[in-house]
Amino acid sequence: MNEQNPIILFDGYCNLCNSWIDFIIKRDKSKIFKFAAISSESGKEILKNYTVETEGIDSIILIENEKCYTKSSATLEITKRLSGIWPALYVLMILPKYFRDFIYDFIAKNRYRIFGRKESCRLPSPAEKERFI
């Protein structure tokens, strides 16, 4: 794995999270992001190097340049690397983190109820396989 590839860890069972990963893949024209489910062996192995509580985690995680971003910070850091207008959302970083994360937490805590849950963890399609760790 290239050290320069940012890694996105996500809840592979969550419909919202999987839709977000599909959204990223379509807009990551340079194919810089790599992906892994938090619950996968590779996801667990990656997180061993960071102080992130993984039990019942309600956050997408971005690992980039040995830094670990969670919640709204991870989401906004991801958007700034996408094609189209999405990098403009990075301006939301000026909002206080507690406010951004309050909104993020509300959505995350209700994601299964609102968007549903898969019976099994996401498996990448053959076209996506090279992007998943």
DOPA-936635 format. One record per atom (N, C-alpha, C, O, CB): atom name; x, y, z. Coordinates in Angstrom, 3 decimals, padded with zeros to 6 digits. Atoms other than C-alpha are relative to their C-alpha. Glycine has a CB too. Example, Ala and Ser with C-alpha at 12.3 -4.5 7.8 and 13.67 -1.06 7.14 Angstrom:
// residues 2
 bavex       c1       c2       c3
     N  000.890 -001.190  000.000
    CA  012.300 -004.500  007.800
     C  000.900  001.200  000.000
     O  001.936  001.181  000.665
    CB -000.992  000.027  001.246
     N -000.820 -001.190 -000.060
    CA  013.670 -001.060  007.140
     C -000.770  001.090  000.730
     O -000.261  002.198  000.899
    CB  000.414  000.462 -001.415
This chain:
// residues 133
 bavex       c1       c2       c3
     N  000.845 -001.194  000.000
    CA  000.000  000.000  000.000
     C  000.880  001.244  000.000
     O  001.867  001.324  000.732
    CB -000.956  000.006  001.225
     N -000.722 -001.261  000.087
    CA  001.241  003.442 -000.893
     C -000.280  000.833  001.241
     O -001.442  001.055  001.583
    CB -000.392  000.773 -001.276
     N  000.138 -000.794 -001.218
    CA  001.861  005.531  002.242
     C -000.777  001.289 -000.235
     O -001.347  001.853  000.699
    CB  001.366  000.325  000.564
     N  000.677 -001.254  000.293
    CA  000.385  008.539  000.473
     C -001.496 -000.159 -000.246
     O -002.213  000.836 -000.344
    CB  000.632  000.639 -001.188
     N  001.429  000.208  000.200
    CA -003.014  006.944 -000.074
     C -000.748  000.160  001.311
     O -000.520 -000.603  002.250
    CB -000.266 -001.384 -000.600
     N  000.835 -000.108 -001.193
    CA -005.491  008.198  002.508
     C -000.927 -001.219  000.074
     O -001.384 -001.729 -000.948
    CB -000.826  001.330 -000.013
     N  000.844  001.171 -000.214
    CA -007.524  005.362  004.006
     C -001.278  000.438  000.703
     O -001.240  001.153  001.704
    CB  000.746 -001.088  000.829
     N  001.299 -000.279 -000.610
    CA -011.222  005.642  004.783
     C -000.515 -001.295  000.614
     O -000.701 -002.297 -000.077
    CB -001.019  000.577 -001.049
     N  000.583  001.131 -000.709
    CA -012.546  003.256  007.407
     C -001.463  000.323  000.264
     O -001.793  001.440  000.662
    CB  000.767 -000.302  001.333
     N  001.432 -000.259 -000.085
    CA -016.311  002.870  007.538
     C -000.738 -001.224  000.546
     O -000.188 -002.324  000.604
    CB -000.557  000.391 -001.379
     N  000.873  001.063 -000.473
    CA -019.167  000.796  008.952
     C -000.538 -000.735 -001.223
     O -001.402 -000.216 -001.929
    CB -001.164  000.562  000.889
     N  000.381  000.764  001.183
    CA -019.584 -001.894  006.297
     C -001.420 -000.517  000.011
     O -001.911 -000.985 -001.017
    CB  000.913 -001.135 -000.161
     N  001.380  000.467 -000.117
    CA -023.060 -002.805  007.564
     C -001.018  001.118 -000.213
     O -002.195  000.852 -000.459
    CB -000.215 -000.628  001.357
     N  000.887 -001.165  000.025
    CA -024.521  000.708  007.420
     C -000.318  000.419 -001.440
     O  000.592  000.644 -002.238
    CB  000.640  001.175  000.765
     N  000.394 -000.423  001.344
    CA -026.519  001.654  004.311
     C  000.460  001.422 -000.309
     O  000.905  001.698 -001.423
    CB -001.510 -000.098 -000.157
     N -000.455 -001.377  000.210
    CA -025.706  005.355  004.761
     C  001.503  000.027 -000.264
     O  001.964  000.700 -001.186
    CB -000.346  000.882  001.223
     N -001.459  000.027  000.162
    CA -021.989  004.631  005.137
     C  000.397 -000.583 -001.359
     O  001.302 -000.069 -002.016
    CB  000.649 -000.818  001.134
     N -000.290  000.601  001.299
    CA -021.976  002.382  002.061
     C -000.363  000.933 -001.143
     O  000.338  000.987 -002.154
    CB -000.746 -001.314 -000.150
     N  000.363 -000.996  001.018
    CA -023.793  005.042  000.058
     C  001.051  001.100 -000.068
     O  001.379  001.582 -001.152
    CB -001.387  000.608  000.302
     N -001.058 -001.016 -000.057
    CA -021.153  007.558  001.211
     C  001.246 -000.513 -000.715
     O  001.892  000.242 -001.442
    CB  000.333  000.371  001.473
     N -001.174  000.573  000.673
    CA -018.388  005.207  000.017
     C -000.227 -000.020 -001.516
     O  000.684  000.305 -002.278
    CB  000.290 -001.440  000.528
     N  000.315 -000.045  001.434
    CA -020.134  004.855 -003.377
     C  000.146  001.416 -000.545
     O  000.693  001.624 -001.628
    CB -001.428 -000.519 -000.255
     N -000.091 -001.415  000.371
    CA -020.392  008.656 -003.530
     C  001.464  000.413 -000.170
     O  001.818  001.070 -001.149
    CB -000.689  000.888  001.067
     N -001.431 -000.345  000.050
    CA -016.660  009.030 -002.803
     C  000.662 -000.647 -001.211
     O  001.390  000.014 -001.952
    CB  000.717 -000.446  001.298
     N -000.629  000.723  001.116
    CA -015.621  006.372 -005.329
     C -000.313  000.683 -001.333
     O  000.569  000.813 -002.181
    CB -000.478 -001.472 -000.032
     N  000.394 -000.655  001.251
    CA -017.561  008.143 -008.102
     C  000.672  001.354 -000.193
     O  000.869  001.793 -001.326
    CB -001.502  000.175 -000.039
     N -000.557 -001.352  000.088
    CA -015.979  011.510 -007.291
     C  001.499  000.067  000.290
     O  002.097  001.142  000.255
    CB -000.727  000.903  000.952
     N -001.440  000.086 -000.241
    CA -012.452  010.361 -006.481
     C  000.670 -000.372 -001.316
     O  001.130 -001.499 -001.501
    CB  000.337 -001.045  001.128
     N -000.477  000.239  001.371
    CA -011.261  010.712 -010.069
     C  001.463 -000.449 -000.038
     O  001.860 -001.190 -000.937
    CB -000.167  001.264 -000.837
     N -001.417  000.382 -000.046
    CA -007.589  010.322 -009.100
     C  000.226 -001.324  000.719
     O  001.351 -001.819  000.780
    CB  000.808  001.088  000.680
     N -000.057  001.273 -000.726
    CA -008.375  007.153 -007.114
     C  001.036  000.030  001.110
     O  001.833 -000.897  001.255
    CB  000.308 -001.141 -000.959
     N -000.972 -000.109 -001.090
    CA -006.384  008.364 -004.131
     C -000.430 -000.740  001.255
     O  000.414 -001.211  002.017
    CB  000.235  001.447  000.333
     N  000.475  000.617 -001.237
    CA -008.592  006.899 -001.418
     C -000.003 -001.517 -000.083
     O -000.334 -002.104 -001.114
    CB -001.391  000.495  000.328
     N  000.141  001.440 -000.209
    CA -008.361  003.327 -000.183
     C -001.053 -000.167  001.083
     O -001.281  000.747  001.876
    CB  001.377 -000.689  000.401
     N  001.120  000.213 -000.900
    CA -011.179  001.779  001.840
     C  000.132 -001.313  000.748
     O  000.707 -002.280  000.247
    CB -001.305  000.033 -000.766
     N  000.101  001.236 -000.780
    CA -011.693 -000.785  004.576
     C -001.137  000.158  000.997
     O -001.360  001.240  001.541
    CB  001.347 -000.330  000.732
     N  001.032 -000.012 -001.031
    CA -014.568 -001.699  006.833
     C  000.699  000.010  001.362
     O  001.712 -000.662  001.554
    CB -000.968 -001.237 -000.140
     N -000.578 -000.079 -001.344
    CA -013.832 -000.855  010.461
     C  000.056 -001.380  000.645
     O  001.001 -001.698  001.367
    CB -000.812  000.964  000.882
     N  000.084  001.319 -000.634
    CA -014.883 -004.373  011.474
     C  000.857 -001.063 -000.683
     O  000.977 -002.176 -000.171
    CB -001.429 -000.457  000.018
     N -000.832  000.976  000.715
    CA -012.596 -006.089  008.928
     C  001.342 -000.159  000.712
     O  001.744  000.690  001.507
    CB  000.218  000.435 -001.478
     N -001.322  000.239 -000.600
    CA -009.255 -007.583  009.939
     C  000.971  001.119 -000.375
     O  001.726  001.597  000.471
    CB  000.566 -001.370 -000.453
     N -000.907 -001.074  000.416
    CA -007.396 -004.970  007.880
     C -000.367  001.318  000.683
     O  000.519  002.082  001.067
    CB -000.034  000.170 -001.531
     N  000.426 -001.219 -000.699
    CA -009.489 -002.162  009.417
     C  000.467  000.004  001.445
     O  000.967  001.014  001.941
    CB -001.518  000.142 -000.052
     N -000.449  000.120 -001.406
    CA -008.737 -003.404  012.940
     C  001.513  000.158  000.103
     O  002.021  000.800  001.022
    CB -000.427 -001.367  000.596
     N -001.470 -000.084 -000.003
    CA -005.045 -003.753  012.096
     C  000.470  001.445 -000.189
     O  001.391  001.894  000.494
    CB  000.593 -000.897 -001.112
     N -000.362 -001.401  000.248
    CA -004.836 -000.193  010.746
     C -000.221  000.832  001.260
     O  000.608  001.671  001.613
    CB -000.824  000.579 -001.178
     N  000.352 -000.811 -001.182
    CA -006.526  001.212  013.858
     C  000.863 -000.280  001.221
     O  000.856  000.505  002.169
    CB -001.437 -000.234  000.362
     N -000.885  000.307 -001.136
    CA -004.038 -000.473  016.212
     C  001.023  001.104  000.228
     O  001.502  001.284  001.348
    CB  000.720 -001.330 -000.230
     N -001.019 -001.050 -000.090
    CA -001.661  002.416  015.486
     C -000.556  001.340  000.475
     O  000.187  002.312  000.610
    CB  000.659  000.185 -001.342
     N  000.646 -001.268 -000.372
    CA -004.173  005.072  016.587
     C -000.857 -000.191  001.241
     O -001.367 -001.282  001.495
    CB -000.862  000.543 -001.165
     N  000.826  000.069 -001.205
    CA -006.005  005.863  019.789
     C -001.432  000.392 -000.343
     O -001.872  001.514 -000.091
    CB  000.567  000.919  001.116
     N  001.391 -000.195  000.377
    CA -009.541  005.486  018.486
     C -000.800 -001.112  000.652
     O -000.469 -002.288  000.495
    CB -000.187  000.009 -001.559
     N  000.889  000.989 -000.607
    CA -012.272  003.738  020.471
     C -000.866 -000.593 -001.099
     O -001.669  000.114 -001.707
    CB -000.880  000.635  001.132
     N  000.730  000.627  001.099
    CA -013.709  001.223  018.014
     C -001.271 -000.702  000.450
     O -002.119 -001.021 -000.383
    CB  000.886 -000.981 -000.701
     N  001.212  000.666 -000.497
    CA -016.343 -000.390  020.238
     C -001.200  000.923 -000.169
     O -001.258  001.993  000.437
    CB  000.161 -000.412  001.490
     N  001.200 -000.797  000.229
    CA -019.689  000.916  019.023
     C  000.267  001.326 -000.689
     O -000.484  002.284 -000.505
    CB -000.682  000.254  001.292
     N -000.374 -001.262  000.650
    CA -017.990  003.567  016.893
     C -001.094  000.449 -000.969
     O -001.634 -000.350 -001.735
    CB  001.347 -000.152 -000.748
     N  001.011 -000.601  000.871
    CA -020.401  005.876  015.104
     C  000.641  001.019 -000.923
     O  000.069  002.081 -001.167
    CB -001.116  000.661  000.830
     N -000.712 -000.986  000.804
    CA -017.866  007.571  012.861
     C  000.705 -000.649 -001.171
     O  001.171 -001.787 -001.105
    CB  001.000  000.755  000.850
     N -000.891  000.344  001.093
    CA -016.212  007.335  009.536
     C  001.380  000.486  000.456
     O  001.483  001.481  001.174
    CB -000.458  000.658 -001.397
     N -001.355 -000.347 -000.427
    CA -012.444  007.484  010.012
     C  000.863  000.198 -001.237
     O  000.819 -000.604 -002.170
    CB  000.603 -001.100  000.928
     N -000.946 -000.256  001.080
    CA -009.861  008.994  007.694
     C  001.398 -000.030  000.591
     O  001.698  000.681  001.551
    CB -000.289  001.367 -000.709
     N -001.420  000.057 -000.377
    CA -006.201  008.081  008.081
     C  000.764  000.603 -001.162
     O  000.714  000.098 -002.284
    CB  000.487 -001.486  000.318
     N -000.765 -000.677  001.053
    CA -003.957  010.456  006.149
     C  001.251  000.604  000.613
     O  001.181  001.321  001.611
    CB -000.854  001.100 -000.704
     N -001.283 -000.515 -000.482
    CA -000.280  011.280  006.642
     C  000.173 -000.243  001.496
     O  000.590  000.644  002.241
    CB  000.119  001.495 -000.302
     N -000.125  000.442 -001.388
    CA -000.311  009.376  009.951
     C -000.895  000.756  000.973
     O -000.713  000.656  002.186
    CB  001.417  000.137  000.437
     N  000.993 -000.677 -000.842
    CA -003.156  011.557  011.251
     C -001.313 -000.751 -000.121
     O -001.626 -001.337 -001.158
    CB -000.174  001.504 -000.408
     N  001.285  000.678 -000.039
    CA -006.511  010.160  012.250
     C -001.103  001.041  000.197
     O -001.131  001.749  001.203
    CB -000.032 -001.070  001.131
     N  001.126 -000.922 -000.074
    CA -009.646  012.205  011.546
     C -001.276 -000.815  000.215
     O -001.437 -001.893 -000.357
    CB -000.100  000.878 -001.294
     N  001.274  000.666 -000.234
    CA -013.091  011.243  012.816
     C -001.144  000.991 -000.177
     O -000.942  002.203 -000.250
    CB -000.037 -000.627  001.407
     N  001.242 -000.756  000.038
    CA -016.673  012.440  012.536
     C -000.002  001.073 -001.095
     O  000.374  000.805 -002.236
    CB -000.246  000.641  001.346
     N  000.132 -001.059  001.009
    CA -017.231  015.782  010.790
     C  001.350  000.380 -000.601
     O  001.424  000.737 -001.777
    CB -000.656  001.237  000.614
     N -001.334 -000.347  000.531
    CA -013.498  016.435  010.439
     C  000.401 -000.975 -001.105
     O  000.944 -000.563 -002.131
    CB  001.065 -000.012  001.135
     N -000.314  000.993  001.033
    CA -013.047  013.175  008.507
     C -000.811  000.266 -001.260
     O -000.278  000.249 -002.370
    CB -000.273 -001.427  000.514
     N  000.883 -000.240  001.136
    CA -016.023  013.925  006.292
     C  000.449  001.206 -000.815
     O  000.507  001.145 -002.043
    CB -001.429  000.200  000.477
     N -000.409 -001.218  000.713
    CA -014.851  017.438  005.446
     C  001.382 -000.139 -000.624
     O  001.624  000.391 -001.709
    CB -000.014  001.193  000.946
     N -001.320  000.251  000.589
    CA -011.240  016.345  004.901
     C -000.142 -000.827 -001.283
     O  000.600 -000.620 -002.243
    CB  000.924 -000.730  001.016
     N  000.247  000.815  001.189
    CA -012.568  013.782  002.416
     C -000.556  000.866 -001.128
     O -000.092  000.776 -002.265
    CB -000.975 -001.155  000.322
     N  000.640 -000.795  001.055
    CA -014.755  016.280  000.540
     C  000.983  000.923 -000.712
     O  000.822  001.199 -001.901
    CB -001.132  000.823  000.584
     N -000.930 -000.927  000.659
    CA -011.832  018.606 -000.120
     C  000.850 -000.679 -001.065
     O  001.509  000.005 -001.848
    CB  000.905  000.644  001.029
     N -000.785  000.736  000.985
    CA -010.196  015.852 -002.218
     C -000.841 -000.527 -001.160
     O -000.303 -001.165 -002.065
    CB  000.707 -001.146  000.671
     N  000.887  000.522  001.033
    CA -013.244  015.058 -004.402
     C -000.106  000.957 -001.180
     O  000.204  002.143 -001.067
    CB -001.382 -000.269  000.578
     N  000.203 -000.841  001.178
    CA -013.998  016.320 -007.894
     C -001.350  000.701  000.098
     O -002.223  000.303  000.870
    CB  000.086 -000.840 -001.301
     N  001.253 -000.747  000.015
    CA -016.748  018.799 -008.593
     C -000.007  001.107  001.033
     O  001.039  001.635  001.409
    CB -001.167 -000.928  000.238
     N  000.174 -001.111 -000.943
    CA -018.114  021.357 -006.167
     C  000.245 -000.413  001.454
     O  000.309  000.445  002.334
    CB -001.400  000.571 -000.134
     N -000.079  000.517 -001.367
    CA -017.655  019.158 -003.094
     C  001.110  000.597  000.852
     O  000.901  000.756  002.054
    CB  000.178 -001.462 -000.046
     N -001.022 -000.627 -000.839
    CA -014.369  020.721 -001.937
     C -000.459  001.304  000.651
     O  000.098  001.714  001.670
    CB  001.229  000.263 -000.819
     N  000.517 -001.246 -000.582
    CA -016.343  023.919 -001.274
     C -000.584 -000.235  001.396
     O -000.645  000.691  002.204
    CB -001.072  000.612 -000.918
     N  000.534  000.300 -001.337
    CA -017.885  022.166  001.742
     C  001.052  000.125  001.097
     O  000.723  000.244  002.277
    CB -000.583 -001.401  000.021
     N -001.081 -000.094 -000.989
    CA -014.491  022.357  003.428
     C -000.069  001.303  000.795
     O  000.479  001.386  001.894
    CB  001.359 -000.111 -000.692
     N  000.174 -001.267 -000.712
    CA -015.394  025.930  004.397
     C -000.736 -000.215  001.334
     O -000.614  000.604  002.244
    CB -000.774  001.006 -000.881
     N  000.707  000.300 -001.251
    CA -017.588  024.334  007.098
     C  000.951 -000.292  001.165
     O  000.525 -000.333  002.320
    CB -000.925 -001.186 -000.206
     N -000.993  000.209 -001.062
    CA -014.371  023.632  009.026
     C  000.115  001.229  000.901
     O  000.628  001.127  002.015
    CB  001.373 -000.334 -000.609
     N -000.058 -001.197 -000.844
    CA -014.663  027.210  010.308
     C -000.995 -000.086  001.153
     O -000.843  000.612  002.156
    CB -000.274  001.254 -000.835
     N  000.952  000.189 -001.094
    CA -017.625  026.086  012.421
     C  000.695 -000.735  001.143
     O  001.583 -001.553  000.900
    CB -001.259 -000.787 -000.480
     N -000.623  000.706 -001.134
    CA -016.695  024.921  015.923
     C -000.214 -001.512 -000.122
     O -001.292 -001.977 -000.495
    CB -000.580  000.513  001.346
     N  000.044  001.466  000.105
    CA -015.910  021.200  016.017
     C -001.147 -000.578  000.818
     O -001.817 -001.502  000.356
    CB  001.328 -000.610  000.464
     N  001.080  000.544 -000.826
    CA -018.382  020.592  018.859
     C -001.355  000.145 -000.706
     O -002.215 -000.724 -000.566
    CB -000.034  000.708  001.370
     N  001.255 -000.208  000.729
    CA -021.187  022.024  016.675
     C -000.095 -000.964 -001.181
     O -001.124 -001.607 -001.387
    CB -000.109  001.465 -000.492
     N -000.022  000.913  001.149
    CA -020.169  020.053  013.567
     C -000.226 -001.438  000.461
     O -000.999 -002.179 -000.146
    CB  001.343  000.114 -000.765
     N  000.112  001.372 -000.489
    CA -019.822  016.854  015.603
     C -001.354 -000.274  000.648
     O -001.813 -001.416  000.645
    CB  001.108 -000.287  000.992
     N  001.347  000.183 -000.548
    CA -023.168  017.415  017.351
     C -000.950 -000.445 -001.109
     O -001.726 -001.382 -000.923
    CB -000.512  001.309  000.664
     N  000.839  000.359  001.144
    CA -024.900  017.275  013.952
     C  000.401 -001.377 -000.531
     O -000.456 -002.213 -000.819
    CB  000.114  001.066 -001.120
     N -000.492  001.294  000.473
    CA -022.710  014.381  012.822
     C -000.496 -001.118  000.915
     O -001.006 -002.133  000.441
    CB  001.546 -000.006 -000.067
     N  000.408  001.024 -000.968
    CA -023.464  012.430  016.020
     C -001.487 -000.306 -000.074
     O -001.892 -001.461  000.052
    CB  000.356  000.440  001.406
     N  001.438  000.213  000.107
    CA -027.201  012.935  015.637
     C -000.320 -000.926 -001.174
     O -001.094 -001.873 -001.036
    CB -000.732  001.344 -000.161
     N  000.223  000.829  001.186
    CA -027.151  011.460  012.142
     C  000.567 -001.402  000.225
     O -000.091 -002.394 -000.089
    CB  000.646  000.651 -001.252
     N -000.652  001.291 -000.209
    CA -024.721  008.681  013.116
     C -000.786 -000.890  000.955
     O -000.912 -002.091  000.713
    CB  001.404  000.207  000.532
     N  000.735  000.797 -000.979
    CA -026.761  007.552  016.111
     C -001.332 -000.510 -000.541
     O -001.869 -001.494 -000.032
    CB -000.240  000.815  001.248
     N  001.288  000.391  000.574
    CA -029.908  007.297  013.991
     C  000.126 -000.644 -001.378
     O -000.885 -000.896 -002.033
    CB -000.899  001.202 -000.093
     N -000.213  000.445  001.375
    CA -028.351  005.940  010.792
     C -000.651 -001.340 -000.312
     O -001.195 -001.505 -001.404
    CB  001.467 -000.088 -000.277
     N  000.629  001.289  000.272
    CA -029.597  002.352  011.120
     C -001.518  000.139 -000.059
     O -002.169 -000.467 -000.911
    CB  000.397 -001.026  001.068
     N  001.447 -000.181 -000.045
    CA -033.119  003.462  012.003
     C -000.496  000.706 -001.258
     O -001.529  000.332 -001.814
    CB -000.402  000.795  001.250
     N  000.432 -000.790  001.155
    CA -033.317  005.976  009.143
     C  000.368 -000.667 -001.326
     O -000.460 -000.733 -002.234
    CB  000.615  001.392  000.064
     N -000.503  000.489  001.287
    CA -031.226  004.332  006.413
     C  000.073 -001.522 -000.112
     O  000.200 -002.056 -001.213
    CB  001.356  000.567 -000.245
     N -000.032  001.460  000.011
    CA -031.200  000.656  007.414
     C  001.394 -000.557  000.187
     O  002.389  000.166  000.233
    CB -000.574 -000.515 -001.283
     N -001.240  000.720 -000.285
    CA -028.536 -001.943  007.991
     C  000.054 -001.239 -000.880
     O -000.960 -001.906 -001.087
    CB  000.102 -000.384  001.510
     N -000.192  001.196  000.811
    CA -027.113 -004.683  005.786
     C  000.171 -001.217  000.913
     O  000.608 -001.096  002.057
    CB  001.228  000.160 -000.937
     N -000.167  001.247 -000.750
    CA -027.123 -008.299  006.927
     C  001.472 -000.414  000.079
     O  001.899 -001.045  001.046
    CB -000.825 -001.120 -000.645
     N -001.422  000.345  000.008
    CA -023.470 -008.698  005.973
     C  000.806  001.228 -000.414
     O  000.280  002.169 -001.007
    CB  000.282 -001.199 -000.960
     N -000.897 -001.117  000.299
    CA -020.509 -006.388  005.582
     C  000.187  000.119 -001.509
     O  000.169 -000.875 -002.235
    CB  001.371 -000.186  000.704
     N -000.179 -000.295  001.429
    CA -019.968 -004.754  002.200
     C  001.197 -000.746 -000.572
     O  002.265 -000.807  000.036
    CB  000.173  001.507 -000.219
     N -001.085  000.588  000.777
    CA -017.891 -006.647 -000.323
     C  000.167  000.859 -001.243
     O -000.821  001.190 -001.899
    CB -000.288 -001.509 -000.369
     N -000.203 -000.844  001.178
    CA -016.297 -004.580 -003.079
     C -000.325 -000.760 -001.283
     O -000.141 -001.974 -001.372
    CB  001.443  000.515 -000.045
     N  000.240  000.591  001.323
    CA -017.343 -005.193 -006.664
     C  001.367 -000.293 -000.627
     O  002.384  000.212 -000.151
    CB -000.866  000.966 -000.924
     N -001.290  000.241  000.659
    CA -014.655 -006.529 -009.003
     C  000.690  001.286 -000.444
     O  001.916  001.377 -000.378
    CB -000.195 -000.902 -001.197
     N -000.589 -001.276  000.444
    CA -014.133 -002.980 -010.339
     C  000.561  000.801  001.176
     O  001.480  001.601  001.002
    CB -001.051  000.842 -000.745
     N -000.447 -000.751 -001.185
    CA -013.672 -001.643 -006.792
     C  001.098 -000.720  000.783
     O  001.744 -000.118  001.640
    CB -001.180  000.261  000.917
     N -000.865  000.840 -000.839
    CA -011.501 -004.462 -005.453
     C  001.383  000.599  000.267
     O  001.885  000.492  001.386
    CB  000.168 -001.342 -000.647
     N -001.340 -000.589 -000.181
    CA -008.162 -002.656 -005.992
     C -000.008  001.168  000.970
     O  001.045  001.543  001.485
    CB  000.555  000.460 -001.336
     N  000.108 -001.168 -000.877
    CA -009.424  000.256 -003.887
     C -000.200 -000.396  001.461
     O -000.067  000.445  002.350
    CB -001.148  000.888 -000.453
     N  000.283  000.458 -001.354
    CA -010.227 -001.869 -000.814
     C  001.191 -000.777  000.561
     O  001.858 -001.542 -000.135
    CB -001.267 -000.873  000.020
     N -001.140  000.635 -000.684
    CA -007.669 -003.050  001.699
     C -000.487 -001.270  000.684
     O  000.301 -001.969  001.322
    CB  000.658  000.974  001.043
